[in-house]
Amino acid sequence: MTQNVGRRAGAYALLGIIAAVIIYAVIFFGLTGAAQNNSAADAAEENLKVLIAGDVMLGRFVESLRKEQGNNYPFLRVRETMIGHDSVLINLEGPIPARHERTPSGSTRFSFEEEIAPLLREHNVRFVSLANNHTYDFGREGHANTIRKLSENDIAAAGSYDNSSRKDAFVISKGNQSVLVAPFNFVGPKTANLAVGDIQALRNSYPYSHIMAYVHWGDEYTRKPNDEQKRIARNLIDAGADAVIGHHPHVVQIVEEYKGKPIFYSLGNFIFDQYFSSETQEGLMLSLSLSSDFAAYSLLPYLSIRSQPAYLETSDRETWLESFGGEHAGEFGKTISSGKLIYSRIPE
């Protein structure tokens, strides 16, 4: 009898130990797994997400549409994506002069109302390049007023027609991640060599940042870059740029890689009133996700109907990307068709 009780007590003790071990393991590994999941989530949250667009012209017939359809009209179908990023970068194709003059049909001397500044900020545009051939349409005074009105609405603006303010650069940051955006205009001014020096200076000062040259250049309505664009882009990358992103041709141009860096020669029109061809009514936005290890560019094609862009969805997006990828050779064309370009930031 005593032996049976002893055996039972020993068995119960063993079962208790096993149960305690199981409970401890569940709690320990569960908490460890949760901690790992939280760490992964925290890391993902630290990624910097920037939406990059091309030319934005909010005067002329776009102004008429805003008066008829509502001030938010141009952004209605892309708003959610815009506010879903940390910030949006655009090229503003014209000034906000102190005395607005409505742009007549057919004129290319652009003028935008002061209410454009809060409209842009409402749609998460926080960085604006003024490095283009229209930024002095109302002189240096118009350019200065543009910067002032954008600044009043918490929008950083940099760049000019003659690149006289070319040493300005945007710093877009979140947590430990930062993108330096250097805006340049090469439509008119021949300052490419100075721009190369500026990129070198930025790389020396910010060795770990992602440096983007955001440039106005090229031939209008031409799907392929010219030789000057190619030469400038490669020189900028040799100087230290991690990416070159262009605008001005009003149509999407091809993408190239040089020394493992992307060159998006032209993103096309974002918001414009050029309705005379299908190519001027489609464009490409780039969603940049930046982490310590990678820079990932997602390609977001859209169609614009009466100056109102809308992203292509599912099969239409796949068809567009497949066609666009077909303009590029070999494996790189397949990567373009996938809609995402990923570059390592880990030094070799």
ABEGO torsion letter per residue (X at the ends): XAAAAAAAAAAAAAAAAAAAAAAAAAAAAAAAAAAAAAAAAAAAAABBBBBBBBBBBABEAAAAAAAAAEAAAAAAAAAAAAAABABBBBBBBEBBBABBBBBBBGBABBBBBAAAAAAAAAAGBABBBABBAAAAAAEAAAAAAAAAAAAAAGBBBBEBAAGAAAABBBBBBBEABBBBBBBBBABGBBAAAAAAAAAAAAAAABAABBBBBBBBBEBBGBABBBAAAAAAAAAAAAAGBABBBBBGAGBBBBBBBBGGBBBBABAEBABBABAABAAAABBBBBBBBBBAABBBBBBBBBBBBGGBBBBBBEAAAAAAAAAAAAABBEAAAAAAAAGBBBBBABBX
